[in-house]
Amino acid sequence: MELKQERIGYLHRQWLPHHEMRISVDDGGFRQAITAVERLRTYQGRIFSLEAHLRRWDWTTQKLAITGLPDSTQIIGLLNDLLEKNQPLIDQQGDVGLTMFATPGEPTSEQPTFGLHLNLLNHDRIARHRVEGQPLIISDVQQPATTCWPRSIKTRSRVHYYLADRFAAEHRPGSLGILLDQDGTITETSTSNIAIVTHGTIQTPPSEKVLSGVTQLMTEILAEELGIAWVKKPIEIEHLLLAHEVILMGTDGGIWFANSISNQPVADGQPGPIFASLRQEFDIMTGETPPSSAAQDA
């Protein structure tokens, strides 16, 4: 679909057309990938779980020692301004993603680099993954050791995710690569936290082993309300391959499921009952409409 309006973003304390948003090659975000990032999205035009995203943002910027940034109240105002300035585009596109990022800036500057911009969502693909699932490939890429930086923060230092997805694409187009921990257990993908379901119990890796996923946090709350047991402990590859369901959780896609692992179907490759229950409650929480038959055929 051709866009009727160019996206408007915020960078260097000013609003700019998307194509004019650039940082210097001397910026710490470019030179060393020292970039805190927060990905958000709207549902029914409202930013989802904003407080949880801001808590993770504060945690990330603290760990990366990026200071001099707008405070939470100012960020909320800027995010609302971002949506307002892009409203004609949102009216055309529907719900959108929002990206917030910060770097230490240039060595000669005492100011950090801070920016906000929209990222468009592929709604057809999101709906298809909800209905048909998505294949996963166990990659040969390991997560950086936790002694490098906490995995719970969200940064743009994502070479390991990139390599895992390249590995996955070579084995099956459209799949996501699963990254391994140093001990060979599974951790996450480039765009989602992973949960397995066995005998009605949900299991996810320990919190310190993966990104602190906001969508996973909301899913944990829903599971508790539904009385579904949830444990956090390392997931061995063999347990992943034998799981009754594999649930994926991420900002852009919300909650969806894996239909295969390394070309082996998960159960019958169809959405399972735990996923269906969580998805229904998630739709109620976000005000989403379940996929229509048209979306299922997309």
C-alpha positions, -999 to +999 in steps of 0.1 A: +000+000+000+014+034-010+017+057+020-001+090+017+021+107+043+057+103+052+064+093+088+074+120+112+100+113+139+119+130+167+157+133+168+181+159+182+152+177+199+133+183+168+106+167+147+118+156+113+106+136+082+116+100+086+142+102+057+160+131+075+166+111+107+203+104+108+230+101+134+267+109+129+293+082+121+310+095+152+280+087+174+285+059+200+255+041+187+271+038+153+307+033+164+301+008+192+264-001+190+259+015+224+222+019+219+193+015+243+161+008+225+125+002+234+100-012+210+063-005+217+031-008+197-005+004+197-037-017+200-068+002+190-047+033+188-034+031+224+001+023+235+002-012+250+017-016+285+035+017+285+045+016+322+062-018+318+080-005+287+092+026+306+105+005+335+125-017+311+138+015+293+150+029+327+167-004+335+184-005+301+196+031+301+209+027+337+229-004+328+244+014+297+251+045+317+233+068+292+222+099+311+207+132+304+176+117+288+140+130+290+122+117+321+092+094+320+066+122+320+084+139+291+087+106+272+050+100+275+043+134+261+067+129+232+051+095+224+017+110+224+030+138+201+045+111+178+011+095+174-007+128+169+018+140+142+014+107+123-023+104+128-032+106+090-008+077+084-021+057+113-056+062+100-044+046+067-022+019+082-040+009+114-021+001+146+017+008+144+049+001+162+069+028+180+107+028+186+125+048+211+163+048+212+192+065+229+230+065+226+258+083+245+261+107+215+293+119+200+326+121+219+327+159+216+291+163+228+278+163+264+244+154+252+231+119+244+214+111+212+177+104+217+150+096+191+115+083+184+100+070+152+072+048+139+078+014+125+049-001+104+035-035+112+028-063+088-007-070+099-013-098+074+018-117+085+009-112+122-026-125+116-012-155+096+012-164+124-017-164+149-037-188+127-010-210+110+019-206+134+056-199+126+084-223+121+115-221+144+150-234+137+174-243+165+205-223+154+242-229+163+245-194+177+250-188+214+239-158+234+267-136+247+277-145+283+257-127+310+291-113+322+291-092+290+258-073+297+225-083+313+202-102+288+173-085+305+181-051+289+171-042+253+199-029+231+208-027+194+238-049+200+221-077+181+247-095+159+238-128+176+201-124+166+210-115+131+233-146+127+207-169+143+180-157+118+205-161+088+211-196+100+173-202+102+166-187+067+191-211+052+172-240+065+136-228+061+124-194+047+101-175+070+115-192+102+130-176+133+163-188+147+165-200+183+195-189+202+212-212+226+227-205+261+262-214+270+250-247+285+231-257+253+196-249+266+173-227+245+168-190+252+148-168+228+145-157+192+152-123+177+116-111+180+101-132+208+103-149+241+096-187+240+074-208+262+068-245+260+037-263+273+039-298+287+009-315+304-008-281+309+021-263+325+039-234+309+077-233+311+100-204+302+138-199+306+149-182+338+144-144+337+181-136+338+187-157+307+165-138+283+152-103+275+126-090+299+097-093+275+068-070+282+044-092+262+056-122+282+050-103+314+014-096+304+010-132+294+021-144+328-005-122+344-032-138+321-020-173+328-023-167+366-058-154+361-067-185+342-051-208+368-024-221+344+008-231+361+040-213+350+075-223+359+109-207+350+138-230+345+162-240+317+146-256+287+166-285+272+164-290+235+148-324+239+120-309+260+114-283+234+111-310+207+087-329+228+065-300+239+028-302+234+027-265+225+053-238+218+041-202+224+059-171+212+055-136+227+068-103+213+058-067+209+049-066+172+031-100+170+016-102+205+011-139+212+014-165+184+027-201+183+054-222+167+041-249+143+075-267+139+109-269+155+138-276+131+113-290+106+097-313+131+060-304+137+050-293+172+022-318+181-001-316+150+012-282+139-021-265+150-027-240+178-031-258+211-056-252+239-033-232+262-024-209+234-060-205+224-070-196+260-042-171+264-048-156+230-085-151+237-077-133+270-050-112+253-075-101+226-098-090+254-070-071+271-060-053+239-094-049+224-082-069+193-106-086+169-098-123+164-085-131+129-112-132+103-115-158+076-100-133+052-070-129+075-066-166+078-064-169+040-039-141+037 
